Amino acid sequence: YTALAARSGSKKLAIIAVARKLLVVLNAIIRDKTAFA
């Protein structure tokens, strides 16, 4: 997270990027429930 924040130069942008990545992962888990169950 800190590396992302330093690279983007904005903590808000880093937080948004991390949140988006989490959303993508959660959506994949929900979509492929059988693989993770």
mmCIF entry with sequence, helices, sheets and N, C-alpha, C, O atoms, coordinates in Angstrom:
data_MODEL
# 
_entry.id   MODEL 
# 
_entity.id                         1 
_entity.type                       polymer 
_entity.pdbx_number_of_molecules   1 
# 
_entity_poly.entity_id                      1 
_entity_poly.type                           'polypeptide(L)' 
_entity_poly.nstd_linkage                   no 
_entity_poly.nstd_monomer                   no 
_entity_poly.pdbx_seq_one_letter_code       YTALAARSGSKKLAIIAVARKLLVVLNAIIRDKTAFA 
_entity_poly.pdbx_seq_one_letter_code_can   YTALAARSGSKKLAIIAVARKLLVVLNAIIRDKTAFA 
_entity_poly.pdbx_strand_id                 A 
# 
loop_
_entity_poly_seq.entity_id 
_entity_poly_seq.num 
_entity_poly_seq.mon_id 
_entity_poly_seq.hetero 
1 1  TYR n 
1 2  THR n 
1 3  ALA n 
1 4  LEU n 
1 5  ALA n 
1 6  ALA n 
1 7  ARG n 
1 8  SER n 
1 9  GLY n 
1 10 SER n 
1 11 LYS n 
1 12 LYS n 
1 13 LEU n 
1 14 ALA n 
1 15 ILE n 
1 16 ILE n 
1 17 ALA n 
1 18 VAL n 
1 19 ALA n 
1 20 ARG n 
1 21 LYS n 
1 22 LEU n 
1 23 LEU n 
1 24 VAL n 
1 25 VAL n 
1 26 LEU n 
1 27 ASN n 
1 28 ALA n 
1 29 ILE n 
1 30 ILE n 
1 31 ARG n 
1 32 ASP n 
1 33 LYS n 
1 34 THR n 
1 35 ALA n 
1 36 PHE n 
1 37 ALA n 
# 
_struct_asym.id          A 
_struct_asym.entity_id   1 
# 
loop_
_struct_conf.conf_type_id 
_struct_conf.id 
_struct_conf.pdbx_PDB_helix_id 
_struct_conf.beg_label_comp_id 
_struct_conf.beg_label_asym_id 
_struct_conf.beg_label_seq_id 
_struct_conf.pdbx_beg_PDB_ins_code 
_struct_conf.end_label_comp_id 
_struct_conf.end_label_asym_id 
_struct_conf.end_label_seq_id 
_struct_conf.pdbx_end_PDB_ins_code 
_struct_conf.beg_auth_comp_id 
_struct_conf.beg_auth_asym_id 
_struct_conf.beg_auth_seq_id 
_struct_conf.end_auth_comp_id 
_struct_conf.end_auth_asym_id 
_struct_conf.end_auth_seq_id 
_struct_conf.pdbx_PDB_helix_class 
_struct_conf.details 
_struct_conf.pdbx_PDB_helix_length 
HELX_P HELX_P1 AA1 THR A 2  ? SER A 8  ? THR A 2  SER A 8  1 ? 7  
HELX_P HELX_P2 AA2 LYS A 11 ? ARG A 31 ? LYS A 11 ARG A 31 1 ? 21 
HELX_P HELX_P3 AA3 LYS A 33 ? PHE A 36 ? LYS A 33 PHE A 36 1 ? 4  
# 
_struct_conf_type.id          HELX_P 
_struct_conf_type.criteria    ? 
_struct_conf_type.reference   ? 
# 
loop_
_atom_site.group_PDB 
_atom_site.id 
_atom_site.type_symbol 
_atom_site.label_atom_id 
_atom_site.label_alt_id 
_atom_site.label_comp_id 
_atom_site.label_asym_id 
_atom_site.label_entity_id 
_atom_site.label_seq_id 
_atom_site.pdbx_PDB_ins_code 
_atom_site.Cartn_x 
_atom_site.Cartn_y 
_atom_site.Cartn_z 
_atom_site.occupancy 
_atom_site.B_iso_or_equiv 
_atom_site.pdbx_formal_charge 
_atom_site.auth_seq_id 
_atom_site.auth_comp_id 
_atom_site.auth_asym_id 
_atom_site.auth_atom_id 
_atom_site.pdbx_PDB_model_num 
ATOM 1   N N  . TYR A 1 1  ? 0.841   -1.209  0.000  1.00 0.00 ? 1  TYR A N  1 
ATOM 2   C CA . TYR A 1 1  ? 0.000   0.000   0.000  1.00 0.00 ? 1  TYR A CA 1 
ATOM 3   C C  . TYR A 1 1  ? 0.871   1.252   0.000  1.00 0.00 ? 1  TYR A C  1 
ATOM 4   O O  . TYR A 1 1  ? 0.611   2.185   -0.759 1.00 0.00 ? 1  TYR A O  1 
ATOM 5   N N  . THR A 1 2  ? 1.897   1.281   0.838  1.00 0.00 ? 2  THR A N  1 
ATOM 6   C CA . THR A 1 2  ? 2.743   2.474   0.933  1.00 0.00 ? 2  THR A CA 1 
ATOM 7   C C  . THR A 1 2  ? 3.485   2.711   -0.378 1.00 0.00 ? 2  THR A C  1 
ATOM 8   O O  . THR A 1 2  ? 3.657   3.853   -0.804 1.00 0.00 ? 2  THR A O  1 
ATOM 9   N N  . ALA A 1 3  ? 3.926   1.617   -1.019 1.00 0.00 ? 3  ALA A N  1 
ATOM 10  C CA . ALA A 1 3  ? 4.628   1.774   -2.297 1.00 0.00 ? 3  ALA A CA 1 
ATOM 11  C C  . ALA A 1 3  ? 3.680   2.350   -3.335 1.00 0.00 ? 3  ALA A C  1 
ATOM 12  O O  . ALA A 1 3  ? 4.068   3.208   -4.128 1.00 0.00 ? 3  ALA A O  1 
ATOM 13  N N  . LEU A 1 4  ? 2.448   1.884   -3.333 1.00 0.00 ? 4  LEU A N  1 
ATOM 14  C CA . LEU A 1 4  ? 1.447   2.387   -4.282 1.00 0.00 ? 4  LEU A CA 1 
ATOM 15  C C  . LEU A 1 4  ? 1.191   3.865   -4.023 1.00 0.00 ? 4  LEU A C  1 
ATOM 16  O O  . LEU A 1 4  ? 1.108   4.655   -4.963 1.00 0.00 ? 4  LEU A O  1 
ATOM 17  N N  . ALA A 1 5  ? 1.067   4.244   -2.753 1.00 0.00 ? 5  ALA A N  1 
ATOM 18  C CA . ALA A 1 5  ? 0.790   5.633   -2.404 1.00 0.00 ? 5  ALA A CA 1 
ATOM 19  C C  . ALA A 1 5  ? 1.961   6.522   -2.831 1.00 0.00 ? 5  ALA A C  1 
ATOM 20  O O  . ALA A 1 5  ? 1.755   7.623   -3.341 1.00 0.00 ? 5  ALA A O  1 
ATOM 21  N N  . ALA A 1 6  ? 3.181   6.042   -2.620 1.00 0.00 ? 6  ALA A N  1 
ATOM 22  C CA . ALA A 1 6  ? 4.352   6.832   -2.984 1.00 0.00 ? 6  ALA A CA 1 
ATOM 23  C C  . ALA A 1 6  ? 4.441   6.993   -4.499 1.00 0.00 ? 6  ALA A C  1 
ATOM 24  O O  . ALA A 1 6  ? 4.813   8.057   -4.994 1.00 0.00 ? 6  ALA A O  1 
ATOM 25  N N  . ARG A 1 7  ? 4.098   5.933   -5.233 1.00 0.00 ? 7  ARG A N  1 
ATOM 26  C CA . ARG A 1 7  ? 4.204   5.981   -6.686 1.00 0.00 ? 7  ARG A CA 1 
ATOM 27  C C  . ARG A 1 7  ? 3.140   6.904   -7.272 1.00 0.00 ? 7  ARG A C  1 
ATOM 28  O O  . ARG A 1 7  ? 3.421   7.685   -8.181 1.00 0.00 ? 7  ARG A O  1 
ATOM 29  N N  . SER A 1 8  ? 1.919   6.813   -6.750 1.00 0.00 ? 8  SER A N  1 
ATOM 30  C CA . SER A 1 8  ? 0.833   7.623   -7.310 1.00 0.00 ? 8  SER A CA 1 
ATOM 31  C C  . SER A 1 8  ? 0.932   9.070   -6.826 1.00 0.00 ? 8  SER A C  1 
ATOM 32  O O  . SER A 1 8  ? 0.424   9.980   -7.481 1.00 0.00 ? 8  SER A O  1 
ATOM 33  N N  . GLY A 1 9  ? 1.582   9.285   -5.682 1.00 0.00 ? 9  GLY A N  1 
ATOM 34  C CA . GLY A 1 9  ? 1.722   10.633  -5.162 1.00 0.00 ? 9  GLY A CA 1 
ATOM 35  C C  . GLY A 1 9  ? 0.469   11.104  -4.452 1.00 0.00 ? 9  GLY A C  1 
ATOM 36  O O  . GLY A 1 9  ? 0.396   12.254  -4.018 1.00 0.00 ? 9  GLY A O  1 
ATOM 37  N N  . SER A 1 10 ? -0.515  10.230  -4.329 1.00 0.00 ? 10 SER A N  1 
ATOM 38  C CA . SER A 1 10 ? -1.762  10.615  -3.668 1.00 0.00 ? 10 SER A CA 1 
ATOM 39  C C  . SER A 1 10 ? -2.302  9.430   -2.892 1.00 0.00 ? 10 SER A C  1 
ATOM 40  O O  . SER A 1 10 ? -2.527  8.354   -3.445 1.00 0.00 ? 10 SER A O  1 
ATOM 41  N N  . LYS A 1 11 ? -2.508  9.646   -1.587 1.00 0.00 ? 11 LYS A N  1 
ATOM 42  C CA . LYS A 1 11 ? -3.012  8.547   -0.766 1.00 0.00 ? 11 LYS A CA 1 
ATOM 43  C C  . LYS A 1 11 ? -4.430  8.176   -1.173 1.00 0.00 ? 11 LYS A C  1 
ATOM 44  O O  . LYS A 1 11 ? -4.809  7.006   -1.136 1.00 0.00 ? 11 LYS A O  1 
ATOM 45  N N  . LYS A 1 12 ? -5.214  9.183   -1.563 1.00 0.00 ? 12 LYS A N  1 
ATOM 46  C CA . LYS A 1 12 ? -6.602  8.894   -1.959 1.00 0.00 ? 12 LYS A CA 1 
ATOM 47  C C  . LYS A 1 12 ? -6.616  7.971   -3.172 1.00 0.00 ? 12 LYS A C  1 
ATOM 48  O O  . LYS A 1 12 ? -7.398  7.022   -3.233 1.00 0.00 ? 12 LYS A O  1 
ATOM 49  N N  . LEU A 1 13 ? -5.739  8.257   -4.141 1.00 0.00 ? 13 LEU A N  1 
ATOM 50  C CA . LEU A 1 13 ? -5.682  7.407   -5.336 1.00 0.00 ? 13 LEU A CA 1 
ATOM 51  C C  . LEU A 1 13 ? -5.266  5.990   -4.960 1.00 0.00 ? 13 LEU A C  1 
ATOM 52  O O  . LEU A 1 13 ? -5.799  5.020   -5.498 1.00 0.00 ? 13 LEU A O  1 
ATOM 53  N N  . ALA A 1 14 ? -4.319  5.871   -4.041 1.00 0.00 ? 14 ALA A N  1 
ATOM 54  C CA . ALA A 1 14 ? -3.851  4.551   -3.632 1.00 0.00 ? 14 ALA A CA 1 
ATOM 55  C C  . ALA A 1 14 ? -4.979  3.782   -2.954 1.00 0.00 ? 14 ALA A C  1 
ATOM 56  O O  . ALA A 1 14 ? -5.166  2.591   -3.203 1.00 0.00 ? 14 ALA A O  1 
ATOM 57  N N  . ILE A 1 15 ? -5.732  4.472   -2.094 1.00 0.00 ? 15 ILE A N  1 
ATOM 58  C CA . ILE A 1 15 ? -6.843  3.817   -1.395 1.00 0.00 ? 15 ILE A CA 1 
ATOM 59  C C  . ILE A 1 15 ? -7.887  3.344   -2.405 1.00 0.00 ? 15 ILE A C  1 
ATOM 60  O O  . ILE A 1 15 ? -8.417  2.239   -2.290 1.00 0.00 ? 15 ILE A O  1 
ATOM 61  N N  . ILE A 1 16 ? -8.178  4.189   -3.394 1.00 0.00 ? 16 ILE A N  1 
ATOM 62  C CA . ILE A 1 16 ? -9.163  3.815   -4.415 1.00 0.00 ? 16 ILE A CA 1 
ATOM 63  C C  . ILE A 1 16 ? -8.668  2.599   -5.193 1.00 0.00 ? 16 ILE A C  1 
ATOM 64  O O  . ILE A 1 16 ? -9.445  1.692   -5.491 1.00 0.00 ? 16 ILE A O  1 
ATOM 65  N N  . ALA A 1 17 ? -7.385  2.577   -5.521 1.00 0.00 ? 17 ALA A N  1 
ATOM 66  C CA . ALA A 1 17 ? -6.831  1.457   -6.276 1.00 0.00 ? 17 ALA A CA 1 
ATOM 67  C C  . ALA A 1 17 ? -6.915  0.168   -5.462 1.00 0.00 ? 17 ALA A C  1 
ATOM 68  O O  . ALA A 1 17 ? -7.274  -0.884  -5.992 1.00 0.00 ? 17 ALA A O  1 
ATOM 69  N N  . VAL A 1 18 ? -6.582  0.251   -4.170 1.00 0.00 ? 18 VAL A N  1 
ATOM 70  C CA . VAL A 1 18 ? -6.641  -0.933  -3.307 1.00 0.00 ? 18 VAL A CA 1 
ATOM 71  C C  . VAL A 1 18 ? -8.080  -1.412  -3.167 1.00 0.00 ? 18 VAL A C  1 
ATOM 72  O O  . VAL A 1 18 ? -8.350  -2.611  -3.241 1.00 0.00 ? 18 VAL A O  1 
ATOM 73  N N  . ALA A 1 19 ? -9.008  -0.470  -2.965 1.00 0.00 ? 19 ALA A N  1 
ATOM 74  C CA . ALA A 1 19 ? -10.418 -0.838  -2.806 1.00 0.00 ? 19 ALA A CA 1 
ATOM 75  C C  . ALA A 1 19 ? -10.931 -1.498  -4.079 1.00 0.00 ? 19 ALA A C  1 
ATOM 76  O O  . ALA A 1 19 ? -11.674 -2.477  -4.018 1.00 0.00 ? 19 ALA A O  1 
ATOM 77  N N  . ARG A 1 20 ? -10.532 -0.960  -5.241 1.00 0.00 ? 20 ARG A N  1 
ATOM 78  C CA . ARG A 1 20 ? -10.985 -1.535  -6.511 1.00 0.00 ? 20 ARG A CA 1 
ATOM 79  C C  . ARG A 1 20 ? -10.453 -2.950  -6.672 1.00 0.00 ? 20 ARG A C  1 
ATOM 80  O O  . ARG A 1 20 ? -11.163 -3.839  -7.140 1.00 0.00 ? 20 ARG A O  1 
ATOM 81  N N  . LYS A 1 21 ? -9.188  -3.156  -6.280 1.00 0.00 ? 21 LYS A N  1 
ATOM 82  C CA . LYS A 1 21 ? -8.595  -4.492  -6.387 1.00 0.00 ? 21 LYS A CA 1 
ATOM 83  C C  . LYS A 1 21 ? -9.346  -5.467  -5.481 1.00 0.00 ? 21 LYS A C  1 
ATOM 84  O O  . LYS A 1 21 ? -9.623  -6.602  -5.869 1.00 0.00 ? 21 LYS A O  1 
ATOM 85  N N  . LEU A 1 22 ? -9.676  -5.005  -4.257 1.00 0.00 ? 22 LEU A N  1 
ATOM 86  C CA . LEU A 1 22 ? -10.432 -5.858  -3.336 1.00 0.00 ? 22 LEU A CA 1 
ATOM 87  C C  . LEU A 1 22 ? -11.791 -6.203  -3.919 1.00 0.00 ? 22 LEU A C  1 
ATOM 88  O O  . LEU A 1 22 ? -12.241 -7.345  -3.822 1.00 0.00 ? 22 LEU A O  1 
ATOM 89  N N  . LEU A 1 23 ? -12.448 -5.219  -4.525 1.00 0.00 ? 23 LEU A N  1 
ATOM 90  C CA . LEU A 1 23 ? -13.767 -5.459  -5.119 1.00 0.00 ? 23 LEU A CA 1 
ATOM 91  C C  . LEU A 1 23 ? -13.666 -6.505  -6.221 1.00 0.00 ? 23 LEU A C  1 
ATOM 92  O O  . LEU A 1 23 ? -14.511 -7.395  -6.314 1.00 0.00 ? 23 LEU A O  1 
ATOM 93  N N  . VAL A 1 24 ? -12.645 -6.401  -7.046 1.00 0.00 ? 24 VAL A N  1 
ATOM 94  C CA . VAL A 1 24 ? -12.476 -7.368  -8.133 1.00 0.00 ? 24 VAL A CA 1 
ATOM 95  C C  . VAL A 1 24 ? -12.283 -8.769  -7.562 1.00 0.00 ? 24 VAL A C  1 
ATOM 96  O O  . VAL A 1 24 ? -12.871 -9.731  -8.056 1.00 0.00 ? 24 VAL A O  1 
ATOM 97  N N  . VAL A 1 25 ? -11.457 -8.884  -6.520 1.00 0.00 ? 25 VAL A N  1 
ATOM 98  C CA . VAL A 1 25 ? -11.199 -10.190 -5.906 1.00 0.00 ? 25 VAL A CA 1 
ATOM 99  C C  . VAL A 1 25 ? -12.483 -10.749 -5.299 1.00 0.00 ? 25 VAL A C  1 
ATOM 100 O O  . VAL A 1 25 ? -12.799 -11.925 -5.481 1.00 0.00 ? 25 VAL A O  1 
ATOM 101 N N  . LEU A 1 26 ? -13.223 -9.903  -4.575 1.00 0.00 ? 26 LEU A N  1 
ATOM 102 C CA . LEU A 1 26 ? -14.469 -10.360 -3.952 1.00 0.00 ? 26 LEU A CA 1 
ATOM 103 C C  . LEU A 1 26 ? -15.473 -10.788 -5.008 1.00 0.00 ? 26 LEU A C  1 
ATOM 104 O O  . LEU A 1 26 ? -16.144 -11.808 -4.850 1.00 0.00 ? 26 LEU A O  1 
ATOM 105 N N  . ASN A 1 27 ? -15.581 -10.023 -6.078 1.00 0.00 ? 27 ASN A N  1 
ATOM 106 C CA . ASN A 1 27 ? -16.512 -10.389 -7.151 1.00 0.00 ? 27 ASN A CA 1 
ATOM 107 C C  . ASN A 1 27 ? -16.125 -11.728 -7.764 1.00 0.00 ? 27 ASN A C  1 
ATOM 108 O O  . ASN A 1 27 ? -16.996 -12.538 -8.081 1.00 0.00 ? 27 ASN A O  1 
ATOM 109 N N  . ALA A 1 28 ? -14.834 -11.967 -7.935 1.00 0.00 ? 28 ALA A N  1 
ATOM 110 C CA . ALA A 1 28 ? -14.381 -13.232 -8.505 1.00 0.00 ? 28 ALA A CA 1 
ATOM 111 C C  . ALA A 1 28 ? -14.726 -14.387 -7.568 1.00 0.00 ? 28 ALA A C  1 
ATOM 112 O O  . ALA A 1 28 ? -15.150 -15.450 -8.023 1.00 0.00 ? 28 ALA A O  1 
ATOM 113 N N  . ILE A 1 29 ? -14.545 -14.182 -6.259 1.00 0.00 ? 29 ILE A N  1 
ATOM 114 C CA . ILE A 1 29 ? -14.857 -15.232 -5.285 1.00 0.00 ? 29 ILE A CA 1 
ATOM 115 C C  . ILE A 1 29 ? -16.351 -15.537 -5.298 1.00 0.00 ? 29 ILE A C  1 
ATOM 116 O O  . ILE A 1 29 ? -16.758 -16.698 -5.278 1.00 0.00 ? 29 ILE A O  1 
ATOM 117 N N  . ILE A 1 30 ? -17.164 -14.480 -5.330 1.00 0.00 ? 30 ILE A N  1 
ATOM 118 C CA . ILE A 1 30 ? -18.617 -14.674 -5.338 1.00 0.00 ? 30 ILE A CA 1 
ATOM 119 C C  . ILE A 1 30 ? -19.039 -15.384 -6.621 1.00 0.00 ? 30 ILE A C  1 
ATOM 120 O O  . ILE A 1 30 ? -19.885 -16.279 -6.589 1.00 0.00 ? 30 ILE A O  1 
ATOM 121 N N  . ARG A 1 31 ? -18.456 -14.989 -7.741 1.00 0.00 ? 31 ARG A N  1 
ATOM 122 C CA . ARG A 1 31 ? -18.828 -15.578 -9.028 1.00 0.00 ? 31 ARG A CA 1 
ATOM 123 C C  . ARG A 1 31 ? -18.419 -17.051 -9.085 1.00 0.00 ? 31 ARG A C  1 
ATOM 124 O O  . ARG A 1 31 ? -19.151 -17.886 -9.617 1.00 0.00 ? 31 ARG A O  1 
ATOM 125 N N  . ASP A 1 32 ? -17.246 -17.359 -8.534 1.00 0.00 ? 32 ASP A N  1 
ATOM 126 C CA . ASP A 1 32 ? -16.731 -18.735 -8.601 1.00 0.00 ? 32 ASP A CA 1 
ATOM 127 C C  . ASP A 1 32 ? -16.856 -19.407 -7.239 1.00 0.00 ? 32 ASP A C  1 
ATOM 128 O O  . ASP A 1 32 ? -15.928 -20.075 -6.783 1.00 0.00 ? 32 ASP A O  1 
ATOM 129 N N  . LYS A 1 33 ? -17.996 -19.231 -6.595 1.00 0.00 ? 33 LYS A N  1 
ATOM 130 C CA . LYS A 1 33 ? -18.202 -19.767 -5.246 1.00 0.00 ? 33 LYS A CA 1 
ATOM 131 C C  . LYS A 1 33 ? -17.783 -21.229 -5.147 1.00 0.00 ? 33 LYS A C  1 
ATOM 132 O O  . LYS A 1 33 ? -17.178 -21.628 -4.152 1.00 0.00 ? 33 LYS A O  1 
ATOM 133 N N  . THR A 1 34 ? -18.090 -22.024 -6.145 1.00 0.00 ? 34 THR A N  1 
ATOM 134 C CA . THR A 1 34 ? -17.817 -23.456 -6.065 1.00 0.00 ? 34 THR A CA 1 
ATOM 135 C C  . THR A 1 34 ? -16.317 -23.718 -5.929 1.00 0.00 ? 34 THR A C  1 
ATOM 136 O O  . THR A 1 34 ? -15.915 -24.664 -5.252 1.00 0.00 ? 34 THR A O  1 
ATOM 137 N N  . ALA A 1 35 ? -15.492 -22.893 -6.561 1.00 0.00 ? 35 ALA A N  1 
ATOM 138 C CA . ALA A 1 35 ? -14.053 -23.110 -6.522 1.00 0.00 ? 35 ALA A CA 1 
ATOM 139 C C  . ALA A 1 35 ? -13.493 -22.810 -5.133 1.00 0.00 ? 35 ALA A C  1 
ATOM 140 O O  . ALA A 1 35 ? -12.492 -23.403 -4.730 1.00 0.00 ? 35 ALA A O  1 
ATOM 141 N N  . PHE A 1 36 ? -14.130 -21.893 -4.394 1.00 0.00 ? 36 PHE A N  1 
ATOM 142 C CA . PHE A 1 36 ? -13.606 -21.493 -3.087 1.00 0.00 ? 36 PHE A CA 1 
ATOM 143 C C  . PHE A 1 36 ? -14.331 -22.161 -1.929 1.00 0.00 ? 36 PHE A C  1 
ATOM 144 O O  . PHE A 1 36 ? -13.851 -22.127 -0.796 1.00 0.00 ? 36 PHE A O  1 
ATOM 145 N N  . ALA A 1 37 ? -15.477 -22.768 -2.199 1.00 0.00 ? 37 ALA A N  1 
ATOM 146 C CA . ALA A 1 37 ? -16.278 -23.350 -1.127 1.00 0.00 ? 37 ALA A CA 1 
ATOM 147 C C  . ALA A 1 37 ? -15.589 -24.580 -0.550 1.00 0.00 ? 37 ALA A C  1 
ATOM 148 O O  . ALA A 1 37 ? -16.115 -25.209 0.368  1.00 0.00 ? 37 ALA A O  1 
# 
